[in-house]
Amino acid sequence: MNAQLPTAVRFDIQGLAQSMRLSSALDAVPLNLSDGQWPQLANYLQPVALQQGQVLIEQGVKDRTVYFVESGTLTVHYEDSRERVRIAVVGSGSLLGEGAFFSHLPRSATVHAGSDCRLWCLTPLRFRELSTRHPDIALDVSVAMAAVLARRMYNRPKRVAVT
């Protein structure tokens, strides 16, 4: 599912930090780490580059990876037996995959890159390592992800973006 990183793409965790600080979206990630904590978090994240149209998450797949969106837009679709229905757009400063991360259930929707995207992924294993080595950062990340989940569940149109 994850795209290979082209060699020309360079990632810097400060790009993600800035996206989160500047986003005014309802589902923006409220993660306010210090300048020294962002590089520590970066050690547990994997950068992912997607080109427009690529699939990031497939409905029904059992995977608990969380994706933090640095740039670009992604479309979330629920696929039923009749047709594919676009249900949400997620942009920079937000995240995807929090539903499966917390619930341990299969993915509830499919996510495509609506434009070229830069993301950072966090697997459950790397989160566990982060929790052991930097529990303060792991707690802040957990609370921020839960805040996005709660906002999406509270806002009926955004509820379907919980993947």
Secondary structure by P-SEA (a helix, b strand, c coil): ccccccccbbbbaaaaaaaaaaccccccccccccaaaaaaaaaabbbbbbcccccccccccccbbbbbbcbbbbbbbbbcccccccccccccccccccccccccccccbbbbccccccbbbbcaaaaaaaaaccaaaaaaaaaaaaaaaaaaaaccccccccc
